[in-house]
Amino acid sequence: MELELSKLWALVRRRLRDVAVFLTLSFWIAGFIIVSLWWITDIFLVFRWPKIAIGGLLFKLALLAVPLRIEPPGFVHRFLRFSLVAAHDYFPVNVVWEAEAKEYDEGPFVIGYEPHSVLPQGICMFSEHTEGLPKGLRNVRILASSAAFWEPVMRNMWWWWGVRPVSRECFATQLKKGRSVALCPGGVQECLFMQPGGEVVYLKKRKGFVRMALQHGAALVPCFAFGQSRQYKYCRIFLDWPKHVIPRASWSSFVRRIGYVPLLISGWMGTMMPKKVAMTIVVGRLIRLPKLEEPTNEQVEKYLEQFIAAVERLFDEHKAAAGHADTELTVY
């Protein structure tokens, strides 16, 4: 009898943990999308119920006035740590290090994480809340689109997670402090080119992150995440449906201005929860850079080509072991 009760209690605990994992991941994903829709809803309400719309806008502006640098409550710290545990439990995530841990000890580094896909969720492994990272990667700031910091409540959560706006000033400030940064160089532009069944990176015109690394003598760290692109089905508004309403070039310019691509997404059972697809994140060998206060375009191009070659090599050498042998990579 006691044995049966013990098994029953263990089952209940597992189910409760599954629910906690589901709710935790849903908070980050649904929170980002719901707050975005909140802005859009108020814009439409202006024409029908202007008082409600103006009230909603004023409320959001008041929330945006909450300082980012305030200390988070203790329960938020615990929630952030559990979010990483939840992610590992859900997907799961396998991290492959090409170099020995000691090679990542002396930073700062500029970590180039690819691909962006619908959401670059795996980049969160570089959060300061992740345990077991090499010494030089324990003080990393994740750089994200500035659009994320126009989201009430969520902007504070991102900040406490260690995320910062991907601006030139913020980039330089972190490197000057000796902190490493992690970003997706291809950014939201990759969402315009991604196709089901393949992998896409948008790097050939992305010189800014290489220039910043050269100016601060920071080594580049190429990373590739396998499996992330299979977590969602998606429909890009005005690209996938309805088609040919807006030229791709015009839509691309608009996307750069707003900082994200309007998407309809479908994950687990049609929800915004990502499908339970295993991820393999490969952290590549360092690309050492000299420190140059005013690097020339030729020097930037040289190291950008090295970074692109490293990303292609990571993909080709690890795709079979990651379970993606038949997948092809396209570099724009």
C-alpha positions as CSV (number, residue, x, y, z in Angstrom):
1,M,0.0,0.0,0.0
2,E,2.8,2.4,1.0
3,L,4.6,1.6,-2.3
4,E,1.5,2.3,-4.3
5,L,1.1,5.7,-2.6
6,S,4.7,6.5,-3.1
7,K,4.4,5.8,-6.9
8,L,1.1,7.8,-7.0
9,W,2.8,10.8,-5.2
10,A,5.8,10.6,-7.6
11,L,3.4,10.7,-10.6
12,V,1.6,13.7,-9.1
13,R,4.8,15.5,-8.6
14,R,5.9,14.8,-12.2
15,R,2.6,16.1,-13.5
16,L,2.8,19.2,-11.3
17,R,6.3,19.9,-12.6
18,D,5.1,19.5,-16.2
19,V,2.4,22.0,-15.6
20,A,4.9,24.4,-14.0
21,V,7.2,24.0,-17.0
22,F,4.4,24.7,-19.4
23,L,3.2,27.8,-17.6
24,T,6.7,29.2,-17.2
25,L,7.6,28.9,-20.9
26,S,4.1,30.1,-21.9
27,F,4.7,33.3,-19.8
28,W,7.8,34.3,-21.9
29,I,6.3,33.4,-25.3
30,A,2.7,34.5,-24.8
31,G,3.7,37.6,-22.8
32,F,5.8,39.0,-25.7
33,I,3.0,38.4,-28.3
34,I,0.1,39.5,-26.1
35,V,1.7,42.8,-25.2
36,S,2.5,43.4,-28.8
37,L,-1.2,42.8,-29.7
38,W,-2.2,45.1,-26.8
39,W,-0.5,48.1,-28.6
40,I,-2.2,47.2,-31.9
41,T,-5.6,46.7,-30.3
42,D,-5.5,50.2,-28.8
43,I,-4.7,51.7,-32.2
44,F,-7.8,50.1,-33.7
45,L,-9.9,51.1,-30.7
46,V,-9.1,54.7,-31.2
47,F,-11.6,54.8,-34.1
48,R,-14.5,53.2,-32.2
49,W,-13.9,53.8,-28.4
50,P,-11.3,56.6,-28.2
51,K,-11.6,57.0,-24.4
52,I,-10.9,53.3,-23.8
53,A,-8.0,53.4,-26.3
54,I,-6.5,56.6,-24.8
55,G,-6.8,55.1,-21.3
56,G,-5.1,51.9,-22.4
57,L,-2.3,53.9,-24.0
58,L,-1.8,56.1,-20.9
59,F,-1.7,53.0,-18.7
60,K,1.0,51.4,-20.9
61,L,3.0,54.6,-20.9
62,A,2.8,54.6,-17.1
63,L,4.2,51.1,-17.0
64,L,6.9,52.0,-19.4
65,A,8.0,54.7,-16.9
66,V,8.9,52.0,-14.3
67,P,12.7,52.1,-14.1
68,L,14.5,49.2,-15.5
69,R,17.3,49.3,-13.0
70,I,15.2,48.6,-9.9
71,E,16.1,45.4,-8.0
72,P,13.7,42.6,-8.8
73,P,11.8,40.9,-6.0
74,G,13.2,37.6,-4.7
75,F,10.4,35.5,-6.3
76,V,11.4,37.0,-9.7
77,H,15.0,35.7,-9.2
78,R,13.6,32.3,-8.5
79,F,11.3,32.4,-11.5
80,L,14.2,33.4,-13.8
81,R,16.3,30.5,-12.6
82,F,13.4,28.0,-13.0
83,S,12.8,29.3,-16.5
84,L,16.1,27.8,-17.6
85,V,15.3,24.6,-15.8
86,A,12.0,24.6,-17.6
87,A,13.6,25.1,-21.0
88,H,16.0,22.2,-20.4
89,D,13.2,19.9,-19.2
90,Y,10.9,20.8,-22.1
91,F,13.1,20.6,-25.2
92,P,15.7,19.2,-24.1
93,V,18.8,21.2,-24.9
94,N,22.2,19.7,-25.7
95,V,25.2,22.0,-25.7
96,V,28.3,21.0,-27.7
97,W,31.5,22.9,-26.9
98,E,34.1,22.7,-29.7
99,A,36.9,24.1,-27.5
100,E,38.0,23.4,-24.0
101,A,36.3,25.5,-21.3
102,K,39.6,27.3,-20.4
103,E,39.7,28.8,-23.9
104,Y,36.5,30.8,-23.1
105,D,37.9,32.1,-19.9
106,E,39.5,35.4,-21.1
107,G,36.9,37.7,-22.6
108,P,35.2,39.8,-23.6
109,F,33.6,37.9,-26.5
110,V,31.0,38.7,-29.1
111,I,28.9,35.6,-29.4
112,G,27.1,35.3,-32.8
113,Y,24.1,33.0,-32.3
114,E,22.4,31.7,-35.4
115,P,19.8,31.2,-36.7
116,H,17.1,33.6,-35.5
117,S,14.2,31.6,-36.8
118,V,10.8,32.5,-35.4
119,L,12.2,33.1,-31.9
120,P,15.9,32.6,-31.0
121,Q,15.0,30.9,-27.7
122,G,18.3,29.0,-27.3
123,I,20.3,32.2,-26.9
124,C,19.0,32.3,-23.3
125,M,21.6,29.6,-22.5
126,F,24.0,32.6,-22.2
127,S,22.0,34.2,-19.4
128,E,23.8,35.0,-16.2
129,H,21.3,32.7,-14.5
130,T,22.8,29.6,-16.3
131,E,25.0,27.4,-14.2
132,G,28.1,25.7,-15.5
133,L,29.2,28.2,-18.1
134,P,32.9,28.8,-18.6
135,K,34.4,31.7,-16.7
136,G,34.4,34.2,-19.5
137,L,30.7,33.5,-20.4
138,R,29.3,33.9,-16.9
139,N,28.8,37.7,-17.3
140,V,27.1,37.9,-20.7
141,R,24.6,40.4,-21.8
142,I,22.1,39.3,-24.5
143,L,21.4,42.0,-27.0
144,A,17.8,42.0,-28.4
145,S,15.8,44.2,-30.7
146,S,14.8,47.5,-29.1
147,A,11.2,46.6,-29.9
148,A,11.3,44.3,-26.9
149,F,11.8,47.3,-24.6
150,W,8.6,48.9,-25.7
151,E,6.6,46.1,-24.0
152,P,5.3,47.0,-20.5
153,V,6.2,44.5,-17.8
154,M,8.0,42.2,-20.2
155,R,10.7,44.8,-20.7
156,N,11.5,44.6,-17.0
157,M,11.6,40.9,-17.1
158,W,14.0,40.9,-20.1
159,W,16.2,43.4,-18.3
160,W,16.4,41.3,-15.1
161,W,17.2,38.3,-17.3
162,G,20.3,40.2,-18.6
163,V,18.9,41.3,-21.9
164,R,19.9,44.8,-23.3
165,P,18.8,46.8,-26.4
166,V,21.0,46.0,-29.4
167,S,22.2,49.6,-29.9
168,R,25.7,50.7,-30.8
169,E,26.0,52.5,-27.4
170,C,24.9,49.6,-25.4
171,F,27.1,47.2,-27.4
172,A,30.2,49.4,-26.8
173,T,29.3,50.0,-23.1
174,Q,29.2,46.2,-22.3
175,L,32.5,45.5,-24.1
176,K,34.2,48.4,-22.3
177,K,33.1,46.9,-19.0
178,G,34.7,43.6,-20.0
179,R,31.3,41.9,-20.4
180,S,30.7,39.5,-23.3
181,V,27.6,40.0,-25.4
182,A,25.5,37.5,-27.2
183,L,23.3,38.5,-30.2
184,C,21.8,37.1,-33.4
185,P,23.7,39.0,-36.1
186,G,21.1,38.1,-38.8
187,G,18.3,39.5,-36.6
188,V,14.7,39.7,-37.7
189,Q,15.7,40.0,-41.3
190,E,16.2,36.2,-41.3
191,C,12.4,35.9,-40.6
192,L,11.9,37.3,-44.1
193,F,14.0,34.7,-45.8
194,M,13.4,31.5,-43.7
195,Q,11.7,28.6,-45.4
196,P,10.2,25.4,-43.8
197,G,12.6,22.4,-44.0
198,G,15.8,24.5,-44.3
199,E,18.0,26.8,-42.3
200,V,18.7,30.4,-43.2
201,V,21.2,33.0,-42.0
202,Y,21.4,36.6,-43.1
203,L,25.0,37.6,-42.6
204,K,26.7,38.9,-45.7
205,K,25.6,42.5,-45.0
206,R,25.9,42.3,-41.2
207,K,29.2,44.1,-40.6
208,G,28.3,46.1,-37.5
209,F,29.0,43.3,-34.9
210,V,32.3,42.5,-36.5
211,R,33.3,46.2,-36.5
212,M,32.4,46.5,-32.8
213,A,34.4,43.4,-31.9
214,L,37.5,44.8,-33.8
215,Q,37.2,48.1,-32.0
216,H,37.3,46.4,-28.6
217,G,39.6,43.5,-29.5
218,A,36.9,41.0,-28.6
219,A,37.0,37.5,-30.0
220,L,34.1,36.3,-32.1
221,V,32.3,33.1,-31.0
222,P,30.2,31.4,-33.7
223,C,27.2,29.4,-32.5
224,F,24.6,27.4,-34.3
225,A,21.3,26.0,-32.9
226,F,19.8,22.9,-34.5
227,G,16.2,22.2,-34.0
228,Q,15.0,25.7,-33.1
229,S,13.6,26.3,-36.6
230,R,11.2,23.4,-36.2
231,Q,9.5,24.6,-33.0
232,Y,6.8,26.6,-34.9
233,K,4.8,26.8,-38.0
234,Y,4.3,30.4,-39.2
235,C,2.6,32.7,-41.6
236,R,4.3,36.0,-42.4
237,I,1.6,38.7,-42.9
238,F,1.8,40.2,-46.4
239,L,4.5,37.8,-47.5
240,D,3.0,34.3,-47.1
241,W,-0.6,35.6,-46.9
242,P,-1.9,37.7,-48.6
243,K,0.9,37.5,-51.2
244,H,2.3,40.3,-53.4
245,V,0.4,43.0,-51.5
246,I,3.6,44.7,-50.4
247,P,7.0,44.3,-52.3
248,R,9.6,42.4,-50.3
249,A,12.0,45.3,-50.3
250,S,9.4,47.7,-48.9
251,W,8.3,45.2,-46.3
252,S,12.0,44.6,-45.4
253,S,12.5,48.4,-44.8
254,F,9.4,48.5,-42.6
255,V,10.6,45.5,-40.6
256,R,13.9,47.2,-39.9
257,R,12.1,50.2,-38.5
258,I,9.8,48.4,-36.1
259,G,12.3,45.7,-35.1
260,Y,10.2,42.6,-35.7
261,V,8.4,40.7,-38.5
262,P,4.6,40.4,-38.0
263,L,3.9,36.7,-37.8
264,L,1.1,34.3,-37.1
265,I,2.6,31.3,-35.3
266,S,1.4,27.9,-34.4
267,G,3.3,25.6,-32.0
268,W,2.2,22.7,-29.8
269,M,-1.4,21.8,-30.5
270,G,-1.9,25.1,-32.4
271,T,-0.9,27.2,-29.3
272,M,2.0,29.7,-29.0
273,M,3.9,27.1,-26.9
274,P,6.8,25.8,-29.0
275,K,6.7,22.2,-30.2
276,K,8.8,19.8,-28.0
277,V,11.8,19.6,-30.4
278,A,15.2,18.7,-29.1
279,M,17.8,21.5,-29.6
280,T,21.6,21.0,-30.1
281,I,23.5,24.2,-29.7
282,V,27.1,24.1,-30.9
283,V,29.5,26.7,-29.5
284,G,32.3,27.1,-32.0
285,R,36.0,27.8,-31.6
286,L,37.1,31.3,-31.1
287,I,38.0,33.7,-33.9
288,R,40.7,35.9,-32.4
289,L,40.6,39.6,-33.6
290,P,43.1,42.4,-33.2
291,K,42.1,45.6,-31.5
292,L,41.7,48.3,-34.1
293,E,40.2,51.7,-33.2
294,E,39.3,52.5,-36.8
295,P,39.1,49.2,-38.8
296,T,38.8,49.6,-42.5
297,N,36.0,48.1,-44.6
298,E,38.5,45.5,-45.9
299,Q,39.4,44.4,-42.4
300,V,35.8,44.1,-41.4
301,E,35.0,42.1,-44.5
302,K,37.9,39.8,-43.8
303,Y,36.7,38.8,-40.4
304,L,33.1,38.7,-41.4
305,E,34.0,36.2,-44.1
306,Q,35.8,34.1,-41.4
307,F,32.7,34.2,-39.2
308,I,30.4,33.1,-42.1
309,A,32.8,30.3,-42.9
310,A,32.8,29.2,-39.3
311,V,29.0,29.1,-39.2
312,E,28.9,27.1,-42.4
313,R,31.5,24.7,-41.0
314,L,29.6,24.3,-37.7
315,F,26.4,23.4,-39.6
316,D,28.1,21.0,-42.0
317,E,30.2,19.2,-39.3
318,H,27.4,18.8,-36.7
319,K,24.1,18.5,-38.6
320,A,24.2,14.7,-38.8
321,A,25.0,14.2,-35.1
322,A,22.2,16.7,-34.3
323,G,19.7,14.7,-36.3
324,H,19.5,17.2,-39.3
325,A,21.6,15.4,-41.9
326,D,19.2,16.2,-44.7
327,T,18.8,19.9,-43.9
328,E,20.5,22.5,-46.1
329,L,21.8,25.9,-45.0
330,T,21.3,29.1,-47.1
331,V,23.5,32.1,-46.4
332,Y,22.2,35.5,-47.5
